[in-house]
Amino acid sequence: MDADSDKARYAGTLRAALTDLLVRQDAIHDPRVADAFRAVPRHVFVPSVPLEIAYTDDVVLMKRDETGVPISTVSQPTVVALMLEQADVQPGHRVLEIGSGGYNAALLRELTGPSGEVTTIDIDADVTARARQGLDDTGYPDVQVLRADGEFGCPQGAPYDRIIVTVTAWDIAPAWLEQLAPGGRIVVPLRLRSQTRSIAFDLRDDGKWGRSLESRSMTVCGFVNMQGAGANDERFARLHAGLVSLSFDEDQAGAPLPPERVLDKPKVSRWSGVLMHREEPLSDLDLWLATTLPGYCVLSAERRALSKALVSPVPRWGASAMASDHSLGYLTGRPAPDPDFVELGATGHGPAGENFAQQLADQTVRWNETLRGGPGPKLEVHPPTFPADQLPSGFHFRKRHHYLTLSWPGQPMG
Ligand SMILES: C[S@@+](CC[C@H](N)C(=O)[O-])C[C@H]1O[C@@H](n2cnc3c(N)ncnc32)[C@H](O)[C@@H]1O
């Protein structure tokens, strides 16, 4: 037995263990997705890290830009699995992946089988070269790898049954809709008010206004930001010398910003009585607050801001917040009698701080009473030609190319 076959056998054992973990953690349900995870040697696509790291459920950073910001990764296996489950790729499908790395393209090739086709494109020539090499080395030479800006899709391989975007987008590019086959699906990490959700959208019948999309599932995820023509500008307001920052989306360009030292102003807290398990995600509540509160933004804090007790956001890496030109409010928590739970509330600073804290607490109560544990929100995408007064009811995001409407089944907005 030589060293290479020992390594391959050890890699196979680690890969099987990772796949079992993803099944146990409910990231994989479809046995075909599990088989693909057992088949594709992830370590070949991340040669810079040891085998044990290649088969840990973690993202592997591959490239930073000149300022140190990550711009290319091989994604976390859990996220890859959740998106493949959302995509429901079938044998014979033609699939376009936007954002390469090679690993996910190989998994897609396993799922399409020999009668299908996979094309993967990336804006970065280093990435396409690395993906090409990895796919050749692992036995997937028939995956097409091209360098292109994903904003324009890949017309030469269209139409696609599935388009899977693996980089954070701020809007649905018109080319993706044009290049989708009838009955097709797009899975895309979409940013909505500084929160990213991987959303699976199904194509709706062409109406007289053009193609539209309707979401069928949503899951929380994180990806690097899109570059090129679809790049989106997140706007940050830095408070207290950068210890705390607020992020706003591109369509909130005129949003007023609070004074840099707003957190020095007296603090007021309001409590909701709503208890959350410490492990329970706040993702639906955050989207509810994002679409019901004026001046919505997301507050994140450096570790030092937390240790100095300057802020106590929940969750600490990005809390729902409200801002105006003089005040700030954000979601917080305090221990509940059961140590596994926290009671949600809100803290405000500045002249409108009390009002902001009250609004955040009131909407938390409303979400808890009417939506918590329900089916979650639905997102619809309509072309700009669609008459604004005929859009479905809900919260309307006006993005660059499309109207996005977020609604909560069974709950009128207002
Ligand atoms: C998270 S990585 C993709 C991971 C990959 N799917 C895998 O198998 O692990 C995101 C990639 O998107 C690429 N990217 C960023 N903007 C893009 C654009 N406009 N078009 C195509 N690719 C883009 C980056 O270069 C980066 O390699």
The ligand as an SDF file (V2000), in Angstrom:
LIG
                    3D

 27 29  0  0  0  0  0  0  0  0999 V2000
  -17.9160   31.5010   -2.3510 C   0  0  0  0  0  0  0  0  0  0  0  0
  -16.9500   31.5020   -3.7860 S   0  0  0  0  0  0  0  0  0  0  0  0
  -17.6570   30.1900   -4.7130 C   0  0  0  0  0  0  0  0  0  0  0  0
  -17.4900   28.8490   -4.0860 C   0  0  0  0  0  0  0  0  0  0  0  0
  -17.6950   27.6840   -5.0190 C   0  0  0  0  0  0  0  0  0  0  0  0
  -19.0330   27.6150   -5.5860 N   0  0  0  0  0  0  0  0  0  0  0  0
  -17.3230   26.3400   -4.4230 C   0  0  0  0  0  0  0  0  0  0  0  0
  -17.5100   25.3530   -5.1100 O   0  0  0  0  0  0  0  0  0  0  0  0
  -16.8370   26.2800   -3.2980 O   0  0  0  0  0  0  0  0  0  0  0  0
  -17.5450   32.9250   -4.6370 C   0  0  0  0  0  0  0  0  0  0  0  0
  -16.8970   33.1780   -5.9620 C   0  0  0  0  0  0  0  0  0  0  0  0
  -17.6930   34.1190   -6.6680 O   0  0  0  0  0  0  0  0  0  0  0  0
  -16.8270   34.8090   -7.5350 C   0  0  0  0  0  0  0  0  0  0  0  0
  -17.4810   36.0130   -8.0500 N   0  0  0  0  0  0  0  0  0  0  0  0
  -17.6040   37.2310   -7.4700 C   0  0  0  0  0  0  0  0  0  0  0  0
  -18.2920   38.0690   -8.2810 N   0  0  0  0  0  0  0  0  0  0  0  0
  -18.6000   37.3570   -9.4020 C   0  0  0  0  0  0  0  0  0  0  0  0
  -19.2710   37.6770  -10.5960 C   0  0  0  0  0  0  0  0  0  0  0  0
  -19.7930   38.8770  -10.8310 N   0  0  0  0  0  0  0  0  0  0  0  0
  -19.3790   36.7050  -11.5280 N   0  0  0  0  0  0  0  0  0  0  0  0
  -18.8500   35.4640  -11.3420 C   0  0  0  0  0  0  0  0  0  0  0  0
  -18.1950   35.1270  -10.2160 N   0  0  0  0  0  0  0  0  0  0  0  0
  -18.0700   36.0530   -9.2510 C   0  0  0  0  0  0  0  0  0  0  0  0
  -15.5750   35.0390   -6.7050 C   0  0  0  0  0  0  0  0  0  0  0  0
  -14.4500   35.2520   -7.5360 O   0  0  0  0  0  0  0  0  0  0  0  0
  -15.5130   33.7510   -5.8910 C   0  0  0  0  0  0  0  0  0  0  0  0
  -14.5850   32.8490   -6.4530 O   0  0  0  0  0  0  0  0  0  0  0  0
  1  2  1  0
  2  3  1  0
  2 10  1  0
  3  4  1  0
  4  5  1  0
  5  6  1  0
  5  7  1  0
  7  8  2  0
  7  9  1  0
 10 11  1  0
 11 12  1  0
 11 26  1  0
 12 13  1  0
 13 14  1  0
 13 24  1  0
 14 15  1  0
 14 23  1  0
 15 16  2  0
 16 17  1  0
 17 18  1  0
 17 23  2  0
 18 19  1  0
 18 20  2  0
 20 21  1  0
 21 22  2  0
 22 23  1  0
 24 25  1  0
 24 26  1  0
 26 27  1  0
M  CHG  2   2   1   9  -1
M  END
$$$$
